Amino acid sequence: MHIADGILSAPVLAAGFGGTAILAAVTMRKMEHEEIPKVSVMSALFFVVNLIHIPIGPTSIHFIMNGLVGVILGRRAFPAVMLGVILQAFLFGFGGVTVIGVNCVMLGGGALIAYFIWQLRHRFPLGDRLEMIFGALAGATGVFVSGVILAAALFSTGEEFLATAGYALAAHIPALIIEAIVVGACASFLKKTKPDLLVGQVQKGILKTS
């Protein structure tokens, strides 16, 4: 779901870098040294998963797993995704240097919204299926929000990209469904085996929020 160099207009590119700077400053605020290994591991997961591309017409799809990053890291999901995007751009040329900002907002923003959706689970008494259901919603949300930001960035550059934006968004529907299933299953598994890895998990009266 990376946007390549040479497509977006200068104002959109500038907005991407500005948005990335703001989100990075907010989400990295007061980060503890103990959080860095966990952020690094999830950044590596995001990096590796994104290497698998499936060409579909004028675009391509790949698994993103930014929803899973959001479920595990919370607001720290943005710097984890940002690091992955930067490394992908410089090491493999995914997207490009000029679109790093837009790609960070697109993919990292999806991870943050997925985290907010995940946090809503405490309001619903769904029993043992709570983590699975909201993990699935978070997984789907991460892909959907990233797709919407992608479409908006293309459309903001010019109306001639409207058809391409719609096609790219529709092409990611299979990835949305698969990631919903995978993230839901991962959240359910972690709840049973390692619940402290899930952000916002209530344990012994303590709410883990970061």
N, C-alpha and C positions, 0 to 999 in steps of 0.2 A: 504493500500500500504506500510505498514511497513515491513522492513526486520528484521528477527528474529536473535537472538544470535546463534552463532555456525555455521553460513553459510559462511560468508565472511572471506577472508584471512586477516592477520595482516596488510599488507601494505594498503589494501583498508580501513580498519577500521581507521588506522592512518591518511590516507588522508581525511577521513570524518571528524575527529575531527579537523584537521588542517584547512580544508575548512570552517567548522562551526565557528571556532575562528576568521578567517579573515572576513567572511561575517557579523558576529555579531559586530565586531569592526567597520566596515564600516557603517553598517546600523543603529547602535545605536549612532553614533557620533552626538553630539550636540542635543540629544533628550531633549525636554522641558518637564517640569513637567505636563503641560497642555495636553500633548499627551498621558500620561500614561493611563488615564481612557479609551480612545478610543482603544488603543492597547490591554488593558486588556479585553474589551468586545469582540473584534474580536478574541482574543486568546481563550476565552471561547466558542465562536461559533465554531471555528475550533475543539476544544477539544470535544465538544458534538457531532458534526456531525461525527467525526471519530470513535465514539463508536459503530456505526451501521455497522456490518460486514455481508457480504453475501458470504458464502462459494461457490467457484466454482472450483471443481477438487482439484489440489494440492495447490491452492492459494485462496485468497478471495478478494473481492472488497468492497469498501465502498466509500461514498461520501467524498470528501476532502475539497472542497470550498476554496482552496488556491487561486484560481483566484479571488474570491470575496474579500478575504483578501487583495490581491494586489491592486484591484480597489479602495478600501476604505483607505488603509493605505500607499500605495506607498512603499518606501524602508523600512518603519517600519514594513512591512509585515513579514520580516524575523525574527525579535525578537519575534513577536507575535506567529508565527508558532513554533519557537524554544521552547518557553515556553510551548506550548501545547504538543509538542513531549516529552519533559522532564517529564512533569506531567503524561502523559500517560504511560511512561516507568516505573516510580516509583510507581504510584498508581495502575495501572492495568496490568503491565507487557507487554504492547504492544511493540513489537519489542524486546527490552532488553536494558540493560545499555551499553554494548559494541558497539551497533550500533546506539546510540543516534546521534553521529556525522553524519553518513551517512544518517540517516533518516531526520535530520535537513536540510542537503544540498539537499536531494531529494525533500522534500515537501516545504521547504522554498525557494529553488532555483526556483521551479515551480511558486511560488507566485511572485517572483521578475521578472521573465520573463513575466508573465501575466501583471504585472504593466507596463513594457516597451511596450508591445503590446497595452495596454489601452491608453498610452500616444500618440500613433501614430494617434489617432482619429482626432487631430487638423489639420492634413494634408489633410483630405478628407471632401469635402462639401456634407454630406449625410443628411442634414436637421434634422428633428425631430427623425429620426431613428438612429442617430449617436451613442448615448450611448447604445442603445439596441444591435446594430451590434457589436460594439467593446467590449461591456460587454460580449457578447456571445463568441467572439474570445478570450478574456482574460480567461473566464471560461474553454474553451476547451484547451487553451494553458497550463494552470496550471496543468491539469491532464496529458496532453501529455508529457510535459517536465519532470514531476515527473516520469512518466512511462519509459521514455528514460533513465533517471539517474538510475532508478531501474535496468533496463536491463543491463546497462553498468557496474554497480557495481557487478552484478551476473556474467557477462561474464569476468570481470577482475579477478575474483577469480578463474575461471577455465572454459575451453571450455565445460565441461560436464553440465554446467548450461545454455548453449545456448538455449536449447529447453524450459527450465523452464522460462527463461527470455522472450522469444517470446510469450509463453503462457500467462504469467502475463500481458504483454503489450496488447495483444489482448483482454484479459478478461476485461480490463478497458475501452474498446471502448464504451459500454453502459453508463458508468459513465461519460465519456467525453461528450457524446451527451446531457445527462440530465443536467450536470452542465453548459454546454453552454447555454441551454435554461433558467435555473434558474438564472444564473448570468446576462444574457442579460435582463431578466425581472426585476431583482432587480435594475440594473443600470438605466433602463428606468424609473422605479418607483421613485427612489431617485432623478433623474434629475427633476422630476415634483414636488416632495414634499419636499425634503431636499437636494438640490444640493450641499450645502457646505460640505456634507459628502463624496463626491466623490473627490478623489485626482486628482490634475491637472485641476480642474474645473475653467474655466475663468468666473469671476464675477466682473463686474464694473472695467474692465481693470486690474484686479489682477489675476495672475496665481498661484493657490495653488499647490505647487510642492512637499509637504512632507506629 
